Amino acid sequence: MSTLAPAELSRQLRLGQNADLTRRRWIIGLSLVTVAAGQIVTLYQTGVISRLTHPWPSSIPIKSMPQTTATSACKCPTPPP
């Protein structure tokens, strides 16, 4: 197993073109996409943005689903005040 100098390793990781580096770059890119999606949901849940648009084009027929809130989804009894 060969060891590379730090400068050579840095250059190889930044500029290298092989299957392993391509896979790593895809993983990092997809991770960034999921982080962005999570941040959008966080902004919605905290009230920074008031509504989210549908992520699909309106030409695709999607069956309408009833609105569900956290209070209507949970039928747990609440303790008396």
C-alpha positions as CSV (number, residue, x, y, z in Angstrom):
1,M,0.0,0.0,0.0
2,S,1.5,3.3,-1.0
3,T,1.2,6.5,0.9
4,L,0.8,9.8,-0.8
5,A,2.1,13.2,0.2
6,P,-0.7,15.4,1.6
7,A,-0.5,17.7,-1.4
8,E,-0.7,14.8,-3.9
9,L,-3.6,13.2,-2.0
10,S,-5.5,16.5,-2.0
11,R,-4.9,17.0,-5.7
12,Q,-6.0,13.4,-6.4
13,L,-9.2,13.7,-4.4
14,R,-10.1,17.0,-6.1
15,L,-9.2,16.3,-9.7
16,G,-9.2,12.5,-9.9
17,Q,-11.5,10.7,-12.3
18,N,-12.3,7.1,-11.3
19,A,-15.3,5.1,-10.3
20,D,-14.8,5.5,-6.5
21,L,-14.5,9.2,-6.6
22,T,-17.5,9.5,-8.9
23,R,-19.6,7.5,-6.5
24,R,-18.4,9.6,-3.6
25,R,-19.3,12.8,-5.5
26,W,-22.8,11.4,-6.2
27,I,-23.3,10.5,-2.6
28,I,-22.3,14.0,-1.5
29,G,-24.5,15.6,-4.1
30,L,-27.6,13.5,-3.1
31,S,-26.9,14.2,0.6
32,L,-27.0,18.0,-0.2
33,V,-30.4,17.5,-2.0
34,T,-31.9,15.7,1.0
35,V,-30.5,18.4,3.4
36,A,-32.2,21.1,1.3
37,A,-35.5,19.2,1.3
38,G,-35.3,18.8,5.1
39,Q,-34.6,22.6,5.5
40,I,-37.7,23.4,3.4
41,V,-39.8,21.2,5.7
42,T,-38.3,22.9,8.7
43,L,-39.1,26.3,7.4
44,Y,-42.7,25.3,6.8
45,Q,-43.1,23.6,10.2
46,T,-41.7,26.7,12.0
47,G,-43.9,29.1,10.1
48,V,-41.2,30.9,8.2
49,I,-43.0,30.0,5.0
50,S,-46.7,29.7,5.0
51,R,-47.4,27.1,2.3
52,L,-45.6,24.5,0.1
53,T,-46.4,24.0,-3.5
54,H,-46.9,20.6,-5.1
55,P,-43.5,19.2,-6.2
56,W,-45.1,17.6,-9.3
57,P,-46.5,19.3,-12.4
58,S,-50.2,20.1,-12.4
59,S,-50.7,18.0,-15.6
60,I,-50.2,14.8,-13.6
61,P,-53.5,13.7,-12.1
62,I,-53.0,13.1,-8.4
63,K,-55.9,12.0,-6.1
64,S,-56.7,14.6,-3.6
65,M,-56.1,13.7,-0.1
66,P,-57.9,15.3,2.9
67,Q,-55.9,17.7,4.9
68,T,-54.6,16.2,8.1
69,T,-53.2,18.1,11.1
70,A,-51.3,16.8,14.0
71,T,-54.3,17.3,16.3
72,S,-56.7,15.5,14.0
73,A,-54.3,12.6,13.4
74,C,-53.8,11.9,17.1
75,K,-56.9,10.7,18.9
76,C,-55.1,10.6,22.2
77,P,-57.1,11.7,25.3
78,T,-55.8,14.9,26.8
79,P,-55.5,15.3,30.5
80,P,-57.9,17.7,32.2
81,P,-56.5,21.2,33.0
